[in-house]
Amino acid sequence: MAIEAPVEGSTETEREAPSGSSSGWSALRPLALRIHFYAGLLVGPLLLIAAVSGLLYALSFQAEKIVYRQELTVPAGEGALPLSAQVEAAREARPDGTVTAVWPAAEDDATTRVLMSAPGIEEGKSLAVFVDPYTAGIRGELTSYGSSGALPLRTWVDELHRDLRLGEFGRHYSELAASWLWAVALGGLLLWLGRRRTAKRELFRPERGAKGRRKVLGLHGSVGLWAVTGLVLLSATGLTWSRYAGENIGAIQDQLGGATPAVSAAIDAGSGGGGEHEGHHGGGSGSAHQGADIGLDQALESARGAGIDSGELAISLPAEGTGYVIKERDTVFPVQLDSVAVDPGDGAVIDELRFADYPVLAKLTRYGIDAHTGVFLGLPNQLALAALALALILLIVWGYRMWWLRGSVRGQGFGGRPIPRGAWRRVPVSALLPLIAVTAAVGWFIPLLGISLLAFLALDLALGAVARLRTRTRT
C-alpha cells in the first residue's frame, strides 16, 4: 500500500514516467495514482488496525502454549484410560454442564478436551474441561471457541482483529479493510512497475544512496513488491467470511457446486451422500441421546474401522435422532479432514465424508481460510502471517511518512499540495468505459468497496467545488 504522490517539478516525477511505448499507461497512471493515494490515506488507519491485530493473532498460537501449559499438557504416561472414564470425570467436575463434544488427547503429553454447554458461557463458545488421559484428573477449565479450539487469549485477539470486539457492527471495519487491501496493493504494484529503471533487480531492493523521501519510497515499493501476493491472498480469503462480500462469494460457490459438504448424522438417513444436517455438530440444545448407546469408546472404534486414523479428532455426542460424528481435525497440510457418523445403537457407520471427495472449490476455500487463520502449515504459516502483518505496518508507516515529507520538502504545509483533479479526463474513452464497467461490477460484488469509493468521489467533488468557489471569490 502506498500513500504517495509525485511532487511537480521533481526529478522523481521524471523517473516515474513510463516509456513512450506505454501511452495507455501514461493516461491511466495519474488516475491510478490519485485513487491509490486517497485510498491509502483514508483506509490506512483501518488497515493499520487490521495489521497490528493480525500480527498479535499470528503470535497468539505459540503464546497460548505457554500461557495455558497447565491445561494443555500432562506428564506422558503408559496407558490412557477409556474416553468414557475421562468424560465422566469432566461431568463430575462440572455437573451443571452438558457434554457436547470430546477432543481426545492427540499427543502423549496432551490433555483430553471435553467440551460442554454450561451456564454463563457465551453463545458460540464452549466450556472446555481439560482431563489428564492417564489419571482422569482435571487440569483446568477454560472457554473454547471455533473449530481450532481457540482459548481465551487467542479468542480475545481474534475478536479484536475481526470486529474490534464491537460485535456485528464492528465487522464493517474488517470488511472495509479487506475490501480495499487488494485494490491498494495491486495499484501500488502497477505504479511501482511503471517506474523507469536500468535493471529489473532495482524493483526488489531500495535505491542505493537515496535520501529523504526517495529513500522512503524505495523501501515502500520494494517491500510492497515482496509482500503484494500475500496481501492480496489475505484480502481475498478474509472476504470469504465477511458479511456482505462473503454472501456474494458464497452464492457463487453454491452456483458452481463448490459448497462445503457435511456428513449426515441422522439415524434414519442410511448411508447417504454427505448431505446437510442441522444439529449434528453436538451443539444443539444439549439434550442427550435417548435409547441404546454403545458409548464413546465403541463409537471411536467404529470410526477407526472406517478409516478415521488421524490423531487429532473431534467427537460430537448424539442428540435425539442423530448419531455420533467423529471428525478428523488435522488442518496442517497434507490435511486429514475425513468424517463419519456412527449409529449409537449398534455402532454401524451411517454416513461418511472424505475430504478427497470435496469439490475443488470447497477444498481451495478451506485451504485459503486455514492459511489465513494460521493453521494450514503450522508454525511456518504463523511466521509468514506475522511477516506479512509487519510488512503491511511498515508500508503504511512509510506511506504516511512520504505524505509528510512531500509537504515539508516543498514548504507546502502538512501533506503538501494534493494530486491535481481531473485525471480521468485524460483517459481514452476506449479504456475509460471498460474501466467504469469493471469498477461498477467489482463495487457491486464487494459492496463496502463500492460504497466507500462513491463516498470518496463525492467528497472529492465537494472539495473541488469548494476550491473553485474560493478561487472565484478571490478573483
C-alpha positions in Angstrom: 0.0 0.0 0.0 1.3 3.5 -0.8 0.0 6.9 0.0 2.5 8.9 -2.1 2.3 11.3 -4.9 4.9 12.9 -7.1 5.9 16.5 -6.5 5.6 18.7 -9.5 9.0 19.6 -11.0 10.9 17.0 -9.1 13.3 14.5 -10.6 11.3 11.8 -9.1 8.4 12.6 -11.4 10.6 12.1 -14.3 11.9 8.8 -13.0 8.4 7.5 -12.6 7.4 8.4 -16.2 6.9 5.3 -18.3 8.5 4.9 -21.7 6.9 6.3 -24.8 5.6 2.8 -25.8 3.3 2.8 -22.8 0.9 5.6 -23.9 -2.1 3.8 -22.5 -0.4 3.6 -19.1 0.6 7.2 -19.4 -3.0 8.2 -19.5 -4.1 5.8 -16.7 -1.2 6.4 -14.3 -2.4 9.8 -12.9 -5.9 8.3 -12.2 -4.3 5.2 -10.6 -2.0 7.4 -8.5 -4.9 9.6 -7.3 -7.0 6.7 -6.3 -4.1 4.9 -4.7 -3.1 8.0 -2.8 -6.5 8.8 -1.3 -7.5 5.2 -0.7 -4.3 4.6 1.2 -4.7 7.9 3.1 -8.2 7.3 4.2 -8.3 3.5 4.6 -4.8 3.3 6.0 -5.9 3.6 9.7 -8.2 0.6 9.3 -5.5 -1.4 7.6 -3.1 -0.5 10.3 -5.5 -1.8 13.0 -6.0 -5.0 11.0 -2.3 -5.4 10.5 -1.4 -4.9 14.2 -4.2 -7.2 15.4 -3.2 -9.7 12.8 0.4 -9.7 14.0 -0.8 -10.3 17.5 -3.1 -13.1 16.3 -0.2 -14.8 14.5 1.9 -14.7 17.7 -1.0 -15.9 19.9 -0.7 -19.6 18.8 2.6 -20.0 20.5 1.7 -17.7 23.3 -1.3 -20.0 24.1 1.0 -23.0 24.5 2.9 -21.1 27.2 0.1 -19.3 29.0 -2.1 -22.5 29.1 0.6 -25.0 29.6 -1.1 -26.3 32.8 -4.4 -27.1 30.9 -2.9 -28.3 27.7 -0.1 -30.7 28.8 0.4 -33.6 31.2 3.4 -35.9 32.0 3.3 -38.7 29.5 2.0 -42.0 31.0 1.9 -45.6 29.9 -1.7 -46.2 29.1 -4.7 -43.9 28.7 -8.0 -44.5 30.4 -11.1 -45.2 28.3 -12.6 -42.0 26.9 -15.9 -42.7 28.8 -14.0 -42.5 32.1 -12.3 -39.3 31.1 -15.7 -37.7 30.1 -17.3 -38.9 33.4 -14.6 -37.2 35.3 -15.4 -34.0 33.5 -19.1 -34.4 34.2 -18.4 -34.9 37.9 -16.3 -31.7 37.9 -19.0 -29.7 36.1 -22.3 -31.3 36.9 -24.1 -28.2 35.6 -22.7 -28.7 32.1 -23.9 -30.8 29.2 -21.2 -32.6 27.2 -21.4 -31.8 23.5 -18.1 -33.0 22.1 -14.8 -34.6 23.1 -11.3 -34.0 21.7 -9.2 -37.0 22.6 -5.5 -36.3 23.5 -3.6 -36.0 20.3 -0.1 -36.4 21.8 1.3 -38.5 24.6 1.8 -35.4 26.7 -1.6 -33.7 25.8 -4.8 -33.5 27.7 -8.2 -34.6 26.6 -10.6 -31.7 26.0 -14.2 -32.2 27.0 -16.5 -29.5 25.6 -19.7 -28.6 27.3 -22.5 -26.1 27.1 -22.9 -24.6 30.5 -24.5 -21.6 32.3 -22.5 -18.4 31.8 -20.8 -19.5 28.6 -21.4 -17.1 25.6 -23.3 -18.3 22.6 -21.0 -19.8 20.1 -18.4 -20.8 22.7 -18.0 -23.9 24.9 -16.7 -24.7 28.3 -13.6 -26.8 27.9 -12.7 -29.1 30.7 -9.1 -30.5 30.4 -8.7 -34.0 31.6 -5.5 -36.0 32.2 -6.0 -39.1 30.0 -3.9 -41.2 32.3 -5.4 -40.4 35.7 -8.7 -38.6 34.8 -7.6 -35.7 36.9 -8.9 -32.3 36.0 -6.2 -30.0 34.8 -8.4 -26.9 34.4 -11.3 -25.2 32.7 -11.3 -22.6 30.0 -13.7 -21.3 27.3 -13.0 -22.6 23.9 -14.0 -21.1 20.6 -14.2 -22.3 17.0 -13.0 -25.4 15.2 -9.4 -24.6 16.0 -10.2 -24.6 19.7 -9.0 -21.1 20.4 -8.6 -20.4 24.2 -9.3 -17.1 25.9 -6.1 -15.3 24.8 -6.4 -16.2 21.1 -10.1 -15.7 21.2 -9.7 -12.1 22.5 -7.1 -11.2 19.8 -9.2 -12.9 17.1 -12.3 -10.8 18.1 -10.1 -7.7 18.1 -9.0 -8.5 14.6 -12.4 -9.5 13.3 -14.7 -6.8 14.8 -12.7 -4.7 17.3 -14.7 -6.6 20.0 -17.7 -4.5 19.0 -19.9 -7.4 17.8 -21.7 -7.4 14.5 -21.3 -3.6 14.0 -17.5 -3.9 14.3 -17.3 -6.4 11.4 -17.8 -3.5 9.0 -14.2 -2.3 9.8 -12.5 -5.6 8.9 -14.6 -6.0 5.7 -13.9 -2.5 4.6 -10.1 -3.0 5.2 -10.2 -6.4 3.3 -12.2 -4.8 0.5 -9.5 -2.2 -0.1 -6.4 -4.1 0.7 -6.2 -6.0 -2.6 -7.0 -2.9 -4.6 -4.4 -0.7 -2.9 -1.8 -3.4 -3.1 -2.3 -4.1 -6.8 -2.5 -0.4 -7.6 0.8 0.1 -5.8 2.3 -2.8 -7.7 1.3 -1.2 -11.1 2.7 2.2 -10.0 6.0 0.6 -8.9 6.4 -1.5 -12.0 5.7 1.6 -14.2 8.8 3.4 -13.0 11.9 3.6 -15.2 14.9 1.5 -14.1 18.2 0.5 -15.6 17.9 -3.1 -14.2 15.0 -5.2 -13.1 16.7 -6.1 -9.8 16.1 -2.5 -8.7 12.5 -3.4 -8.4 13.3 -5.7 -5.5 15.5 -3.6 -3.4 15.6 0.1 -2.2 17.6 2.6 -4.3 21.2 2.8 -3.0 22.3 6.1 -1.8 18.8 7.6 -1.9 17.9 10.1 0.8 14.8 11.6 2.2 11.5 10.9 0.5 13.1 8.9 -2.3 14.7 6.6 0.2 11.3 6.0 1.9 9.7 5.4 -1.5 12.3 2.8 -2.3 11.7 1.0 0.9 8.0 1.2 0.4 8.0 0.0 -3.2 10.5 -2.9 -2.8 8.9 -4.3 0.4 5.5 -3.9 -1.2 6.6 -5.9 -4.2 7.8 -8.8 -2.0 4.5 -8.7 0.1 1.9 -8.0 -2.6 1.0 -11.6 -3.3 0.5 -12.4 0.3 -1.5 -9.2 0.9 -3.9 -10.0 -2.0 -4.4 -13.5 -0.7 -5.1 -12.3 2.8 -7.7 -9.8 1.3 -9.4 -12.5 -0.8 -9.6 -15.1 2.0 -10.7 -12.5 4.5 -13.6 -11.5 2.3 -14.9 -15.1 2.2 -16.3 -14.8 5.7 -17.2 -11.2 5.6 -20.8 -10.1 5.9 -21.7 -8.6 2.5 -19.0 -9.7 0.1 -19.0 -13.1 1.8 -22.6 -13.6 0.9 -21.9 -12.9 -2.8 -18.9 -15.3 -2.7 -21.0 -18.0 -1.0 -23.7 -17.6 -3.6 -21.2 -18.0 -6.4 -19.7 -21.1 -4.7 -23.2 -22.6 -4.5 -23.9 -21.9 -8.1 -20.6 -23.5 -9.1 -21.3 -26.6 -6.9 -18.4 -25.6 -4.6 -20.3 -25.5 -1.3 -18.6 -27.3 1.6 -20.4 -30.6 2.2 -21.2 -32.1 5.7 -21.7 -35.6 6.9 -25.3 -36.5 7.8 -25.7 -37.8 11.4 -29.5 -38.6 11.0 -30.0 -42.2 12.1 -32.8 -42.8 9.6 -30.7 -41.4 6.7 -28.9 -44.6 5.9 -25.6 -44.4 4.1 -26.1 -41.2 2.2 -24.1 -38.8 0.2 -22.9 -36.5 2.9 -25.9 -34.1 2.8 -26.5 -31.2 5.1 -27.9 -31.9 8.6 -28.6 -29.4 11.3 -27.5 -30.0 14.8 -25.1 -32.9 14.3 -22.2 -30.9 15.5 -23.1 -31.6 19.1 -24.1 -28.1 20.0 -27.9 -28.1 19.6 -29.9 -27.9 22.7 -27.6 -30.2 24.6 -30.2 -32.9 25.0 -28.8 -36.4 25.5 -29.5 -39.2 23.1 -32.3 -41.4 24.2 -32.2 -45.3 23.9 -29.3 -47.7 23.5 -25.9 -46.1 23.3 -22.7 -48.0 22.6 -20.6 -45.2 24.2 -17.7 -43.1 23.1 -15.1 -45.8 23.0 -17.1 -48.1 20.8 -18.1 -45.2 18.5 -14.4 -44.3 18.2 -13.5 -47.9 17.4 -16.2 -48.0 14.6 -14.8 -44.8 13.2 -11.2 -46.2 13.2 -12.5 -49.2 11.3 -14.0 -46.8 8.7 -10.6 -45.3 8.1 -10.6 -42.3 10.5 -6.9 -42.7 11.5 -5.8 -39.1 12.4 -4.6 -38.5 16.0 -6.5 -35.2 16.1 -10.2 -35.9 16.4 -13.4 -34.2 17.4 -16.2 -36.4 18.6 -19.7 -34.9 18.7 -22.1 -36.6 21.0 -25.5 -37.7 19.6 -28.7 -35.8 20.2 -32.2 -37.2 19.7 -32.5 -38.9 16.4 -28.8 -38.5 15.5 -25.6 -40.4 15.9 -22.0 -39.8 16.9 -20.0 -37.6 14.5 -16.3 -38.3 14.5 -14.3 -35.8 12.5 -10.6 -35.6 11.8 -9.3 -32.1 12.5 -5.7 -32.1 11.3 -5.6 -28.9 9.2 -1.8 -29.0 8.7 -1.0 -29.8 5.1 -1.4 -32.6 4.0 -4.7 -32.3 5.8 -6.7 -35.1 7.4 -10.4 -33.9 7.5 -12.5 -37.0 6.8 -15.6 -37.6 9.0 -18.1 -40.3 9.7 -21.4 -40.7 11.6 -21.9 -43.7 13.8 -25.2 -45.2 15.0 -25.2 -45.0 18.8 -27.4 -48.2 18.9 -25.2 -50.7 17.1 -22.0 -48.8 16.1 -22.7 -49.0 12.4 -21.3 -46.3 10.2 -24.4 -44.5 8.8 -22.6 -41.9 6.7 -19.1 -40.9 5.8 -17.4 -38.0 4.0 -13.9 -38.0 2.7 -12.0 -34.7 2.2 -10.8 -36.2 -1.1 -14.4 -36.1 -2.3 -14.9 -32.3 -1.6 -15.5 -30.2 -4.7 -12.3 -28.5 -5.8 -13.6 -25.0 -5.0 -14.5 -26.2 -1.4 -11.0 -27.5 -1.0 -9.4 -24.3 -2.1 -11.7 -22.3 0.1 -10.7 -24.5 3.1 -7.0 -24.2 2.3 -7.3 -20.4 1.9 -9.2 -19.9 5.2 -6.9 -22.2 7.1 -3.8 -20.3 5.7 -5.4 -17.0 6.7 -6.0 -18.3 10.2 -2.5 -19.7 10.6 -3.3 -23.4 10.8 -2.6 -24.7 7.3 1.2 -25.0 7.7 1.6 -24.8 11.4 4.4 -22.6 12.7 5.8 -21.6 9.3 2.2 -20.4 8.4 2.1 -18.3 11.6 5.6 -16.9 10.9 4.5 -16.0 7.4 1.4 -14.2 8.7 3.5 -12.3 11.2 5.9 -11.2 8.4 3.0 -10.1 6.2 1.4 -8.1 9.0 4.8 -6.5 9.9 5.3 -5.7 6.2 1.9 -4.0 6.0 2.5 -2.0 9.1 5.8 -0.7 7.6 4.2 0.0 4.3 1.5 2.1 6.0 4.0 4.0 8.2 6.3 4.6 5.2 3.3 5.8 3.2 2.3 8.4 5.8 6.0 9.4 6.1 6.1 10.1 2.3 2.9 12.2 2.6 4.5 14.2 5.4 7.8 14.6 3.5 6.0 15.7 0.4 4.8 18.8 2.1 7.8 19.6 4.3 10.3 19.3 1.5 8.3 21.8 -0.7 7.2 24.0 2.1 3.5 23.5 1.2 2.3 22.6 4.7 1.0 19.3 6.1 1.0 16.7 3.3 1.8 19.2 0.6 -0.4 20.1 -2.4 -2.9 17.4 -3.4 -2.7 15.5 -6.6 -4.5 17.5 -9.4 -8.1 16.6 -10.1 -9.5 15.6 -13.4 -7.0 12.8 -14.1 -9.9 10.6 -15.5 -10.5 13.2 -18.3 -7.1 12.2 -19.8 -8.0 8.5 -20.1 -9.1 7.5 -23.6 -12.8 6.6 -23.9 -11.8 3.2 -25.2 -10.1 2.5 -21.8 -12.4 4.6 -19.6 -15.7 2.9 -20.4 -14.4 -0.7 -19.7 -12.7 0.7 -16.6 -16.0 2.1 -15.3 -17.9 -1.1 -16.1 -15.3 -3.3 -14.3 -15.3 -0.9 -11.3 -19.1 -0.9 -11.1 -19.1 -4.8 -11.2 -16.5 -5.0 -8.5 -18.3 -2.4 -6.4 -21.5 -4.4 -6.6 -19.7 -7.7 -5.8 -17.8 -6.1 -2.9 -20.4 -3.6 -1.6 -18.3 -1.8 1.0 -15.6 -1.1 -1.6 -18.3 0.3 -4.0 -20.0 2.4 -1.3 -16.8 3.8 0.1 -15.5 4.6 -3.4 -18.6 6.5 -4.2 -18.2 8.3 -0.9 -14.6 9.2 -1.8 -15.7 10.5 -5.2 -18.5 12.6 -3.6 -16.1 14.0 -1.1 -13.6 14.8 -3.8 -16.2 16.5 -5.9 -17.4 18.6 -2.9 -13.8 19.7 -2.1 -13.3 20.5 -5.7 -16.4 22.6 -5.8 -15.4 24.5 -2.6 -11.9 25.1 -4.0 -13.4 26.5 -7.3 -15.8 28.7 -5.3 -13.0 30.1 -3.2 -10.9 30.8 -6.4 -13.8 32.7 -7.9 -14.4 34.7 -4.8 -10.7 35.8 -4.6 -10.7 36.8 -8.2 
